[in-house]
Amino acid sequence: MAGVEKQFNMMPSAEEGSKSKRKSKAMPVLDSLELPSEDREVLLPVKESEGSVYFLGVEVPKGRGGDRVPNPERFSADVLTDFDFRLMRDIAVALKLNQPVLIEGGSGIGKSRTIDRMCSQLDRESYYANCHEFDADVLIGKMTTTEEAKSGFGWRDGLVVGAIRNGGVLFLDEYNFMKGGTRAALHEIIDAILQGKDEITLVDNHGERVPVHPDFRIIAAQNPPGGKHGDREVLDPAQYTRFSHVKLPENLPKDSKRARALGFLGKDNKITIDQTEYLFSGGLSLEALKEIPGIEELVDKYIEFTETVEAMAEKGELGADQSQPAYFSFQRDYDRVINFVQSFYRGDVNDTFQRALRYYFANRFESISDRAKVEEMIAHIKYVAPTNSRRLALDEISFEKSKTEEGIDYLVKSFGKGKEKIMPGQLLKGPDGKISVFVGVSKTDGSPVLLPHKSVESDMAEIPADILEKQTDFLKEVFSSWGVSDEKITKADITPAWQDPKSLKPEDWEKLKSNVDEEKFGEYTLNPEMGGFSDADFESLSKSEKFKRFKTEKLPDDWNGKPLAEVVTYIMETYGDRYYLPGIEYWQWLSANPDKSPAELKDGDYQFLFGSTLRHSRGHWSVPCVSWNGSKWNRSADWLDNSWYSHSRVVLLER
């Protein structure tokens, strides 16, 4: 993500301070997806050095060893998949930052084994404590006979106290399934740890004050309450918010099952994790963070974001299908985010902030649709640096007829309808019918400068100029709101084409789904049936009680989970003869006129507008959709290979 932060050099962490070659190396813009050449060698899912282990780039220092370090031979036959490596990365963040983490997911997906495997790799002692099966004496300790005491009677540490005293990873399994007596005994000790206190008090050992070892870490795990885990309790906000939360699925994803099965058979288990998912250590003091341009703006946007997410969760717009509600605590969440930013900042504060929000907020939700909603909001958390180069306004771009050739004069009149003023980037039709791009005014003689436009279809000339202008400006605003840099937007080939959605066959949609090309970012199609609609026409659609032309449709449940490329074919075949399918034109009008929008759309769900497609900044073809947040429309666009879910609707306009 391009921004003013490019000027900052990478600030190495304490562990990297001695690496003088990297100490002064400026970090590249993350949009380029290029890493420093000396970092390329660490692009292994797990890499070990003499003093650390890197889990998808997250560096965690090794421990001191000990009798409780799991035997590595236990894991020698394990087949690790993308799912496993991402989980290890998320756990590694918690270990590195010394933040208690709660992992919630179904039985048998690998929570316990992953933690033991990481402890083995890190040479750290593992203290496994089952909160349901182990009694309080086993967990905390008790007075018992011992040869070490003169009286022959003394204190013996339990698992929890042993981990606190000696350092190690305490794994509290079945955290929401504690027995009543165990909970009462553990409450004071665990609560002190979760509040960040540097010592605990053992009441049963004459009030002994035990310092918390600096290498002590705490991880909790649980199955979601309710359903087949009906005996598990729902954590209250006080307990929940003392952890960061990693929400895993109830069942292992199908692709992970297949990868594990094939790997066990000796078949190729291909790791498909992109390098953008790696998280490398950086370093930034709080004082330096305060001086970064735009930090106050980022904090303001962060506060607005947290309030919105919390409100949506309370109203059931996020996490409605989760039996353990997601709770929030502003100060605890903020402290974690700032700690993350300080530890992983490598030159781009926007990118680091957004990564932190994905970790602490998107990770609280299981469903793809919920995460997509949170991801969309996260894309808005960015600081846009002011630029010294001002774009010319429409009224400032003008031509003198005497300085234009006949062909140029024709272009000006045919495009601007005699107004002799056009915008840079607009497409113009020449006397020969060819399309060119207007890029500005020549400094030499003041005449328009035009470049050939290679990718324009022959029927492009049929698109009215006013539609081109409105759509181009609208999409630039859309990409900007999604966090795409001004530099990338300026270079984008925002190229429309007429495309009747009913004319596309199923195989055409499948081709679009697999057509990913970042170089063509910004291409889009317009539904020619909707091209002639005016603002007044769209406004009339909102008065459905009078015109009866507008409806939203929920698809049958058996479409849930199917790719949008398949869903759009079904919609064309089922509704195409009776309804228009709006697309980007209506998407634009909804965003610009929230006060005039149809009440039927304002149910908080995603409304898909299948009449057009748009190529996202990552190169994927997408379908426009909107969701109502209570006061305005959030613009979005889901990739054609993403899935349809029951929270989605399709917008239909009666013919």
C-alpha positions as CSV (number, residue, x, y, z in Angstrom):
1,M,0.0,0.0,0.0
2,A,1.6,3.2,-1.1
3,G,1.8,6.0,1.3
4,V,4.1,8.6,3.0
5,E,5.5,5.8,5.1
6,K,7.7,4.7,2.2
7,Q,10.2,7.3,3.4
8,F,10.9,5.5,6.6
9,N,13.7,2.9,6.9
10,M,13.0,-0.4,8.5
11,M,13.5,-0.2,12.3
12,P,14.9,-3.7,13.3
13,S,13.8,-5.5,16.4
14,A,16.2,-6.1,19.2
15,E,17.0,-9.6,17.9
16,E,18.0,-8.1,14.5
17,G,19.9,-5.2,15.9
18,S,23.3,-6.7,15.0
19,K,22.5,-7.3,11.4
20,S,24.1,-4.1,10.0
21,K,23.2,-5.0,6.4
22,R,19.5,-4.7,7.1
23,K,19.7,-1.9,9.6
24,S,19.5,0.9,7.1
25,K,17.7,-0.9,4.2
26,A,14.5,0.9,3.2
27,M,11.5,-1.3,2.9
28,P,9.7,-1.6,-0.4
29,V,6.1,-0.7,-1.0
30,L,4.0,-3.7,0.0
31,D,1.8,-3.4,-3.1
32,S,4.8,-4.6,-5.1
33,L,4.8,-7.9,-3.2
34,E,8.6,-8.0,-3.3
35,L,10.7,-8.7,-0.4
36,P,14.4,-7.7,0.2
37,S,16.6,-10.3,-1.5
38,E,18.1,-11.4,1.9
39,D,14.6,-12.2,3.1
40,R,13.7,-14.5,0.3
41,E,15.4,-17.4,2.0
42,V,12.9,-17.3,4.9
43,L,9.9,-17.9,2.7
44,L,9.5,-21.3,4.1
45,P,6.4,-22.0,6.2
46,V,8.6,-22.9,9.2
47,K,12.3,-22.0,9.4
48,E,14.7,-22.6,12.2
49,S,17.8,-20.6,13.2
50,E,20.1,-21.0,16.1
51,G,18.1,-18.9,18.5
52,S,14.6,-18.7,16.9
53,V,11.9,-20.4,14.9
54,Y,9.9,-18.5,12.2
55,F,6.3,-19.4,11.6
56,L,5.2,-17.9,8.3
57,G,7.8,-15.2,9.1
58,V,6.8,-14.6,12.8
59,E,10.0,-14.9,14.8
60,V,9.7,-16.6,18.2
61,P,12.8,-17.0,20.4
62,K,13.7,-20.5,21.5
63,G,13.4,-21.5,25.1
64,R,15.8,-23.1,27.6
65,G,14.7,-26.7,27.1
66,G,13.7,-28.9,30.0
67,D,12.0,-32.2,30.8
68,R,8.6,-31.0,29.7
69,V,9.6,-30.2,26.1
70,P,7.6,-32.5,23.8
71,N,9.6,-35.2,22.0
72,P,10.0,-34.2,18.4
73,E,9.6,-37.8,17.3
74,R,5.9,-37.5,18.1
75,F,5.4,-35.2,15.2
76,S,7.8,-36.7,12.6
77,A,5.0,-38.2,10.5
78,D,2.7,-35.1,10.7
79,V,1.4,-33.8,7.4
80,L,1.1,-30.0,7.6
81,T,-1.3,-28.0,5.4
82,D,-2.0,-24.4,4.7
83,F,-4.5,-24.5,7.6
84,D,-1.9,-25.8,10.0
85,F,0.7,-23.2,9.0
86,R,-1.8,-20.3,9.4
87,L,-2.8,-21.5,12.8
88,M,0.9,-21.8,13.8
89,R,1.5,-18.2,12.6
90,D,-1.5,-16.9,14.7
91,I,-0.3,-18.7,17.8
92,A,3.3,-17.5,17.2
93,V,2.0,-13.9,17.2
94,A,0.6,-14.5,20.7
95,L,3.8,-16.1,21.9
96,K,6.0,-13.4,20.5
97,L,3.9,-10.5,22.0
98,N,3.2,-12.3,25.3
99,Q,-0.6,-12.0,24.8
100,P,-3.0,-14.6,26.2
101,V,-4.8,-16.2,23.3
102,L,-8.1,-18.3,23.2
103,I,-8.4,-20.8,20.3
104,E,-11.9,-21.9,19.7
105,G,-12.8,-24.6,17.3
106,G,-14.2,-28.1,16.9
107,S,-12.7,-31.3,18.3
108,G,-10.0,-33.1,16.4
109,I,-8.8,-30.3,14.1
110,G,-5.4,-30.0,15.7
111,K,-5.4,-27.4,18.4
112,S,-3.6,-29.4,21.1
113,R,-1.2,-31.1,18.7
114,T,-0.2,-27.8,17.1
115,I,0.7,-26.3,20.4
116,D,2.8,-29.3,21.5
117,R,4.5,-29.4,18.1
118,M,5.4,-25.7,18.4
119,C,6.7,-26.2,21.9
120,S,8.9,-29.0,20.6
121,Q,10.3,-26.8,17.8
122,L,10.8,-23.9,20.2
123,D,12.5,-26.0,22.9
124,R,9.9,-24.7,25.4
125,E,8.3,-26.7,28.1
126,S,4.7,-27.5,27.6
127,Y,2.3,-27.7,30.6
128,Y,-0.9,-29.3,29.5
129,A,-3.9,-28.7,31.8
130,N,-7.3,-30.1,31.1
131,C,-9.7,-27.8,32.9
132,H,-12.5,-30.4,33.0
133,E,-10.6,-33.6,33.8
134,F,-8.0,-32.3,36.2
135,D,-8.8,-31.4,39.8
136,A,-7.7,-28.2,41.4
137,D,-4.9,-29.9,43.3
138,V,-3.4,-31.1,40.1
139,L,-3.7,-27.7,38.4
140,I,-2.7,-25.4,41.3
141,G,-0.9,-27.6,43.8
142,K,-1.3,-28.7,47.4
143,M,0.4,-29.3,50.7
144,T,1.8,-32.9,50.8
145,T,4.5,-35.0,52.2
146,T,7.9,-34.2,50.9
147,E,11.5,-35.0,51.7
148,E,12.6,-31.4,50.9
149,A,10.9,-29.9,53.9
150,K,12.3,-30.4,57.4
151,S,8.9,-31.1,58.7
152,G,8.3,-33.7,56.0
153,F,5.3,-31.8,54.9
154,G,5.4,-29.0,52.3
155,W,4.0,-27.5,49.1
156,R,4.1,-29.2,45.7
157,D,3.3,-27.0,42.6
158,G,0.6,-28.0,40.3
159,L,0.7,-27.6,36.5
160,V,-0.4,-24.0,36.4
161,V,1.8,-22.8,39.2
162,G,4.8,-24.8,37.9
163,A,4.5,-23.1,34.5
164,I,4.2,-19.7,36.1
165,R,7.2,-20.3,38.4
166,N,9.5,-21.9,35.9
167,G,8.5,-20.5,32.6
168,G,6.9,-22.5,29.8
169,V,3.7,-22.6,27.8
170,L,0.6,-23.3,29.8
171,F,-2.1,-24.8,27.7
172,L,-5.5,-24.6,29.4
173,D,-7.6,-27.1,27.4
174,E,-11.5,-27.3,27.7
175,Y,-11.4,-23.7,29.1
176,N,-15.1,-23.3,29.0
177,F,-15.8,-26.7,30.5
178,M,-14.3,-26.3,34.0
179,K,-15.8,-28.0,37.0
180,G,-17.3,-25.6,39.6
181,G,-14.6,-26.4,42.3
182,T,-11.8,-26.1,39.8
183,R,-13.1,-22.7,38.5
184,A,-13.3,-21.3,42.0
185,A,-9.8,-22.4,42.8
186,L,-8.3,-21.3,39.6
187,H,-10.1,-18.0,39.2
188,E,-7.9,-15.8,41.3
189,I,-4.6,-17.1,39.8
190,I,-5.8,-17.1,36.2
191,D,-7.4,-13.7,36.6
192,A,-4.2,-12.2,37.9
193,I,-2.3,-13.6,34.9
194,L,-4.8,-12.4,32.4
195,Q,-4.7,-8.9,34.0
196,G,-1.0,-8.8,33.3
197,K,0.1,-8.9,37.0
198,D,3.8,-9.8,37.6
199,E,3.1,-12.1,40.5
200,I,0.5,-14.4,41.9
201,T,-0.4,-15.3,45.5
202,L,-0.7,-18.9,46.7
203,V,-3.2,-18.6,49.6
204,D,-2.9,-22.3,50.4
205,N,0.9,-22.0,50.7
206,H,0.8,-19.5,53.5
207,G,0.3,-16.6,51.0
208,E,3.5,-17.2,49.0
209,R,4.0,-14.6,46.3
210,V,5.3,-16.3,43.1
211,P,6.8,-14.0,40.4
212,V,5.6,-14.7,36.9
213,H,8.5,-16.0,34.9
214,P,9.3,-13.8,31.9
215,D,9.2,-16.9,29.6
216,F,5.7,-17.9,30.8
217,R,3.0,-17.9,28.1
218,I,-0.7,-18.8,28.4
219,I,-2.9,-20.4,25.7
220,A,-6.5,-21.5,26.2
221,A,-8.6,-23.7,23.9
222,Q,-12.2,-24.6,23.9
223,N,-15.0,-26.1,21.8
224,P,-17.8,-23.8,20.9
225,P,-20.6,-23.9,23.5
226,G,-24.0,-25.4,22.6
227,G,-24.9,-28.1,20.0
228,K,-22.9,-31.3,20.5
229,H,-20.8,-29.4,23.0
230,G,-23.8,-28.5,25.1
231,D,-22.1,-28.7,28.5
232,R,-19.7,-25.9,27.6
233,E,-20.5,-22.5,29.1
234,V,-20.6,-19.2,27.2
235,L,-17.8,-17.0,28.4
236,D,-18.8,-13.6,29.8
237,P,-17.3,-10.4,28.4
238,A,-14.8,-10.1,31.3
239,Q,-13.3,-13.5,30.6
240,Y,-13.5,-13.3,26.9
241,T,-11.9,-10.0,26.4
242,R,-8.8,-10.9,28.5
243,F,-7.8,-13.1,25.5
244,S,-7.2,-12.4,21.9
245,H,-9.4,-14.8,20.0
246,V,-8.7,-17.1,17.1
247,K,-11.9,-18.6,15.8
248,L,-11.5,-21.9,14.0
249,P,-14.1,-23.9,12.2
250,E,-16.1,-26.7,13.8
251,N,-14.8,-29.1,11.2
252,L,-11.5,-29.3,9.4
253,P,-11.8,-27.7,5.9
254,K,-12.3,-30.2,3.1
255,D,-9.1,-29.1,1.3
256,S,-7.1,-29.6,4.5
257,K,-8.6,-33.1,5.0
258,R,-7.6,-34.0,1.5
259,A,-4.1,-32.5,1.8
260,R,-3.5,-34.4,5.0
261,A,-4.8,-37.7,3.5
262,L,-2.7,-37.3,0.4
263,G,0.4,-36.4,2.4
264,F,0.0,-39.4,4.6
265,L,0.0,-41.5,1.4
266,G,3.2,-39.8,0.2
267,K,1.4,-37.7,-2.4
268,D,2.3,-34.1,-3.0
269,N,0.9,-31.8,-0.4
270,K,1.3,-28.4,-2.1
271,I,1.5,-25.4,0.1
272,T,-0.3,-22.5,-1.5
273,I,0.3,-19.7,1.0
274,D,1.2,-16.4,-0.7
275,Q,4.1,-14.4,0.6
276,T,1.7,-11.6,1.5
277,E,0.5,-13.8,4.3
278,Y,4.0,-13.9,5.9
279,L,4.5,-11.6,8.9
280,F,8.0,-10.4,9.5
281,S,9.3,-8.7,12.6
282,G,10.1,-5.0,12.5
283,G,10.5,-2.6,15.3
284,L,9.2,0.7,16.4
285,S,9.3,2.6,19.7
286,L,6.1,4.2,21.0
287,E,7.9,7.6,20.7
288,A,8.6,6.9,17.0
289,L,5.1,5.7,16.4
290,K,3.7,9.0,17.7
291,E,5.8,10.8,15.1
292,I,4.6,8.9,12.0
293,P,2.5,11.2,9.8
294,G,-1.2,10.4,9.9
295,I,-1.1,8.4,13.1
296,E,-3.9,10.5,14.7
297,E,-6.1,10.0,11.6
298,L,-5.5,6.3,11.8
299,V,-6.5,6.2,15.5
300,D,-9.7,8.2,14.8
301,K,-10.6,5.7,12.0
302,Y,-9.7,2.8,14.3
303,I,-12.1,4.1,17.0
304,E,-14.9,4.4,14.5
305,F,-14.1,0.9,13.2
306,T,-14.3,-0.7,16.6
307,E,-17.5,1.0,17.4
308,T,-19.1,-0.2,14.2
309,V,-17.9,-3.8,14.6
310,E,-19.1,-3.9,18.2
311,A,-22.5,-2.5,17.2
312,M,-22.9,-5.0,14.4
313,A,-22.0,-7.8,16.7
314,E,-24.6,-6.7,19.3
315,K,-27.3,-6.5,16.6
316,G,-26.5,-9.9,15.2
317,E,-25.1,-8.5,11.9
318,L,-21.8,-10.2,12.7
319,G,-21.3,-13.6,14.5
320,A,-25.0,-14.4,14.5
321,D,-24.3,-18.1,14.0
322,Q,-21.6,-18.3,16.7
323,S,-22.7,-19.7,20.0
324,Q,-19.9,-17.9,21.8
325,P,-20.6,-14.2,21.2
326,A,-17.7,-11.9,20.3
327,Y,-17.1,-9.3,22.9
328,F,-14.9,-6.2,22.9
329,S,-13.0,-4.1,25.3
330,F,-11.7,-0.9,23.9
331,Q,-8.6,-0.5,26.0
332,R,-7.5,-4.1,25.9
333,D,-8.0,-4.3,22.2
334,Y,-6.2,-1.0,21.6
335,D,-3.2,-2.0,23.7
336,R,-2.9,-5.2,21.7
337,V,-3.2,-3.5,18.4
338,I,-0.5,-0.9,19.3
339,N,1.8,-3.7,20.6
340,F,1.3,-5.5,17.3
341,V,2.1,-2.4,15.2
342,Q,5.2,-1.7,17.2
343,S,6.5,-5.2,16.8
344,F,5.7,-5.7,13.1
345,Y,6.1,-2.2,11.6
346,R,8.4,-2.4,8.6
347,G,7.9,0.9,6.8
348,D,4.1,1.0,6.0
349,V,1.9,1.9,8.9
350,N,-1.3,1.5,6.9
351,D,-0.4,-2.1,6.1
352,T,0.7,-2.9,9.6
353,F,-2.5,-1.4,11.2
354,Q,-4.6,-3.4,8.8
355,R,-2.8,-6.6,9.6
356,A,-3.3,-6.0,13.3
357,L,-7.0,-5.5,12.8
358,R,-7.3,-8.7,10.7
359,Y,-5.6,-10.6,13.5
360,Y,-7.6,-9.2,16.4
361,F,-11.0,-8.5,14.8
362,A,-11.5,-10.6,11.7
363,N,-10.1,-13.6,13.6
364,R,-13.1,-13.5,16.0
365,F,-15.5,-14.6,13.4
366,E,-15.8,-18.0,11.7
367,S,-18.0,-17.5,8.6
368,I,-16.5,-16.3,5.4
369,S,-19.2,-13.7,5.0
370,D,-18.6,-12.2,8.5
371,R,-14.9,-12.0,7.8
372,A,-15.5,-10.4,4.4
373,K,-17.6,-7.7,6.1
374,V,-14.9,-7.0,8.6
375,E,-12.2,-7.1,5.9
376,E,-14.1,-4.5,3.9
377,M,-14.2,-2.1,6.9
378,I,-10.5,-2.7,7.6
379,A,-9.7,-1.6,4.0
380,H,-10.9,1.9,5.0
381,I,-8.5,2.2,7.9
382,K,-5.7,4.0,6.2
383,Y,-3.9,7.3,6.1
384,V,-3.8,9.0,2.7
385,A,-0.9,11.5,2.6
386,P,-1.6,14.9,1.0
387,T,0.0,15.4,-2.3
388,N,1.7,18.5,-3.6
389,S,0.6,17.8,-7.2
390,R,-3.0,19.0,-7.6
391,R,-5.3,17.5,-10.2
392,L,-6.8,19.9,-12.6
393,A,-10.5,20.6,-12.2
394,L,-12.8,20.3,-15.1
395,D,-13.1,24.0,-15.6
396,E,-9.3,24.4,-15.8
397,I,-8.9,22.0,-18.8
398,S,-9.7,23.9,-21.9
399,F,-8.5,24.2,-25.5
400,E,-8.1,27.0,-28.0
401,K,-9.6,26.1,-31.3
402,S,-6.9,27.8,-33.3
403,K,-4.3,25.4,-31.8
404,T,-6.2,22.2,-32.7
405,E,-6.1,20.3,-35.9
406,E,-9.3,19.3,-37.6
407,G,-9.3,15.8,-36.1
408,I,-8.7,17.2,-32.6
409,D,-11.5,19.7,-33.1
410,Y,-13.8,16.8,-34.1
411,L,-12.9,14.9,-31.0
412,V,-13.6,17.8,-28.7
413,K,-17.0,18.5,-30.2
414,S,-18.0,14.9,-30.5
415,F,-17.1,14.2,-26.9
416,G,-18.0,17.4,-25.1
417,K,-21.0,18.2,-27.2
418,G,-19.5,21.6,-28.1
419,K,-18.3,22.5,-24.6
420,E,-14.6,22.1,-25.5
421,K,-13.8,20.8,-22.1
422,I,-12.9,17.2,-21.2
423,M,-11.2,15.3,-18.4
424,P,-7.9,13.5,-18.5
425,G,-8.3,9.7,-18.8
426,Q,-11.5,10.0,-20.8
427,L,-12.0,7.9,-24.0
428,L,-12.6,9.8,-27.2
429,K,-13.9,8.6,-30.6
430,G,-12.0,10.0,-33.6
431,P,-13.2,10.7,-37.2
432,D,-12.1,7.2,-38.2
433,G,-14.1,5.6,-35.4
434,K,-11.1,4.6,-33.3
435,I,-10.9,5.2,-29.6
436,S,-8.1,7.2,-28.0
437,V,-7.4,8.3,-24.4
438,F,-7.1,12.0,-23.6
439,V,-4.0,12.4,-21.3
440,G,-3.7,16.2,-21.0
441,V,-2.7,19.4,-22.8
442,S,0.6,19.8,-24.6
443,K,3.0,22.2,-22.9
444,T,4.4,23.1,-26.4
445,D,1.3,24.3,-28.3
446,G,-1.7,23.7,-25.9
447,S,-3.3,21.0,-28.1
448,P,-4.8,17.9,-26.6
449,V,-2.5,14.9,-26.2
450,L,-4.1,11.6,-27.2
451,L,-2.8,8.0,-27.0
452,P,-4.2,5.0,-28.8
453,H,-6.4,2.8,-26.6
454,K,-5.5,-0.8,-27.5
455,S,-8.0,-2.8,-25.5
456,V,-11.3,-1.1,-26.5
457,E,-14.0,-3.2,-28.1
458,S,-15.4,-2.0,-31.4
459,D,-18.8,-1.3,-29.8
460,M,-17.3,0.9,-27.1
461,A,-18.2,4.0,-29.1
462,E,-21.8,3.3,-28.4
463,I,-21.4,4.1,-24.7
464,P,-22.5,7.7,-24.1
465,A,-19.8,10.0,-22.9
466,D,-21.7,11.1,-19.8
467,I,-21.9,7.5,-18.7
468,L,-18.2,7.1,-19.2
469,E,-17.4,10.1,-17.2
470,K,-19.7,9.3,-14.3
471,Q,-18.6,5.7,-14.1
472,T,-14.9,6.4,-14.3
473,D,-15.0,9.0,-11.5
474,F,-17.2,6.7,-9.4
475,L,-14.9,3.7,-9.7
476,K,-11.8,5.8,-8.9
477,E,-13.7,6.8,-5.7
478,V,-14.6,3.2,-5.0
479,F,-11.0,1.9,-5.3
480,S,-9.8,4.8,-3.2
481,S,-12.4,3.9,-0.5
482,W,-11.1,0.3,-0.6
483,G,-7.6,1.4,0.3
484,V,-6.0,1.2,-3.2
485,S,-3.2,3.8,-3.5
486,D,-3.6,6.9,-5.6
487,E,-0.6,5.9,-7.6
488,K,-2.2,2.6,-8.6
489,I,-5.5,4.2,-9.4
490,T,-3.7,6.8,-11.6
491,K,-2.0,4.0,-13.5
492,A,-5.2,1.9,-13.8
493,D,-6.8,1.2,-17.1
494,I,-10.4,1.9,-16.0
495,T,-12.0,0.5,-19.1
496,P,-15.7,-0.1,-19.5
497,A,-17.4,-2.3,-22.1
498,W,-21.0,-3.1,-22.8
499,Q,-21.8,-6.7,-21.9
500,D,-25.2,-8.2,-21.8
501,P,-25.2,-10.6,-18.9
502,K,-27.8,-12.8,-20.5
503,S,-25.5,-13.4,-23.5
504,L,-22.8,-15.1,-21.4
505,K,-22.8,-18.9,-21.2
506,P,-21.9,-20.8,-18.0
507,E,-18.4,-21.5,-19.4
508,D,-17.9,-17.8,-19.9
509,W,-18.5,-17.1,-16.2
510,E,-16.1,-19.9,-15.3
511,K,-13.4,-18.4,-17.5
512,L,-13.9,-15.0,-15.8
513,K,-13.7,-16.7,-12.4
514,S,-10.2,-18.1,-13.3
515,N,-9.1,-14.9,-15.1
516,V,-6.8,-13.2,-12.6
517,D,-4.6,-10.4,-13.9
518,E,-3.5,-7.5,-11.7
519,E,-2.2,-5.6,-14.7
520,K,-5.8,-5.2,-15.9
521,F,-7.1,-3.8,-12.6
522,G,-10.1,-1.5,-13.1
523,E,-11.7,-3.1,-16.2
524,Y,-15.4,-3.4,-15.8
525,T,-18.5,-4.1,-17.8
526,L,-21.8,-2.2,-18.0
527,N,-25.2,-3.8,-18.6
528,P,-26.5,-2.1,-21.9
529,E,-30.1,-2.6,-20.8
530,M,-29.5,-0.3,-17.8
531,G,-27.2,2.2,-19.6
532,G,-30.1,4.5,-20.5
533,F,-31.5,4.7,-17.0
534,S,-31.5,8.2,-15.5
535,D,-31.2,9.2,-11.8
536,A,-35.0,9.8,-12.0
537,D,-35.6,6.3,-13.3
538,F,-33.5,4.8,-10.5
539,E,-35.3,6.9,-7.9
540,S,-38.7,5.7,-9.1
541,L,-37.6,2.1,-8.4
542,S,-37.5,3.0,-4.7
543,K,-41.2,3.7,-4.8
544,S,-42.0,0.1,-5.1
545,E,-45.6,0.4,-3.7
546,K,-46.4,2.5,-6.8
547,F,-44.3,1.0,-9.6
548,K,-44.0,-2.6,-8.4
549,R,-40.8,-2.9,-10.3
550,F,-38.3,-3.6,-7.6
551,K,-37.6,-6.8,-5.5
552,T,-34.8,-8.6,-3.7
553,E,-34.6,-12.4,-3.9
554,K,-33.1,-14.9,-1.5
555,L,-32.0,-18.0,-3.3
556,P,-32.8,-21.5,-2.1
557,D,-30.5,-22.8,0.7
558,D,-28.9,-25.4,-1.5
559,W,-27.1,-22.6,-3.3
560,N,-25.1,-21.7,-0.1
561,G,-21.4,-22.3,-0.6
562,K,-21.5,-22.4,-4.4
563,P,-19.3,-20.1,-6.4
564,L,-20.8,-16.8,-7.6
565,A,-19.9,-17.9,-11.1
566,E,-22.4,-20.7,-10.8
567,V,-25.0,-18.6,-9.0
568,V,-25.0,-15.9,-11.7
569,T,-25.8,-18.5,-14.4
570,Y,-28.7,-19.7,-12.3
571,I,-30.0,-16.1,-11.8
572,M,-29.8,-15.4,-15.6
573,E,-31.7,-18.6,-16.4
574,T,-34.3,-18.1,-13.7
575,Y,-34.9,-14.4,-13.8
576,G,-33.3,-13.0,-16.9
577,D,-36.5,-12.9,-19.0
578,R,-38.6,-11.1,-16.4
579,Y,-36.2,-8.8,-14.7
580,Y,-33.3,-6.4,-15.4
581,L,-30.2,-7.1,-13.4
582,P,-28.9,-3.7,-12.3
583,G,-25.1,-3.8,-11.9
584,I,-22.6,-1.0,-11.4
585,E,-25.0,1.7,-12.6
586,Y,-27.5,1.0,-9.8
587,W,-24.6,0.3,-7.4
588,Q,-23.4,3.9,-8.1
589,W,-26.9,5.4,-7.6
590,L,-27.5,3.6,-4.2
591,S,-24.1,4.8,-2.9
592,A,-24.9,8.4,-3.9
593,N,-28.5,8.5,-2.7
594,P,-28.8,6.6,0.6
595,D,-31.8,8.7,1.6
596,K,-33.7,7.7,-1.6
597,S,-32.8,4.0,-1.5
598,P,-35.5,1.3,-1.3
599,A,-36.4,0.3,2.2
600,E,-36.4,-3.4,1.1
601,L,-32.6,-3.2,0.6
602,K,-31.9,-1.9,4.1
603,D,-31.8,-5.2,6.0
604,G,-28.1,-5.2,6.6
605,D,-27.5,-8.1,4.3
606,Y,-25.4,-8.1,1.1
607,Q,-27.3,-7.2,-2.0
608,F,-25.7,-8.5,-5.2
609,L,-26.1,-6.6,-8.5
610,F,-25.2,-9.2,-11.1
611,G,-25.7,-7.1,-14.3
612,S,-22.0,-6.0,-14.4
613,T,-18.6,-7.2,-13.4
614,L,-15.5,-5.4,-12.1
615,R,-11.9,-6.3,-12.0
616,H,-10.6,-5.8,-8.4
617,S,-7.1,-4.4,-7.6
618,R,-5.9,-8.0,-7.0
619,G,-6.9,-8.9,-10.6
620,H,-10.0,-11.0,-9.8
621,W,-13.3,-10.4,-11.6
622,S,-15.9,-9.4,-9.1
623,V,-19.7,-8.9,-8.8
624,P,-20.8,-5.5,-7.3
625,C,-22.8,-5.7,-4.0
626,V,-23.8,-3.3,-1.3
627,S,-24.7,-3.6,2.4
628,W,-26.5,-1.1,4.6
629,N,-24.9,-0.1,7.9
630,G,-27.8,1.9,9.2
631,S,-26.9,5.3,7.6
632,K,-25.1,4.7,4.4
633,W,-24.3,2.0,1.8
634,N,-21.0,0.1,2.0
635,R,-19.8,-0.7,-1.5
636,S,-18.3,-4.1,-2.1
637,A,-17.6,-6.6,-4.8
638,D,-17.1,-10.3,-4.3
639,W,-14.8,-12.3,-6.5
640,L,-16.6,-14.7,-8.9
641,D,-14.8,-17.7,-7.2
642,N,-16.2,-16.6,-3.7
643,S,-19.2,-18.3,-2.3
644,W,-22.9,-17.4,-2.1
645,Y,-24.4,-17.5,1.4
646,S,-27.8,-17.1,3.0
647,H,-27.1,-13.6,4.1
648,S,-27.0,-12.5,0.4
649,R,-29.8,-11.3,-1.9
650,V,-30.0,-10.6,-5.6
651,V,-31.5,-7.3,-6.7
652,L,-34.1,-7.6,-9.6
653,L,-35.9,-4.9,-11.5
654,E,-39.1,-5.9,-13.3
655,R,-39.1,-5.5,-17.1
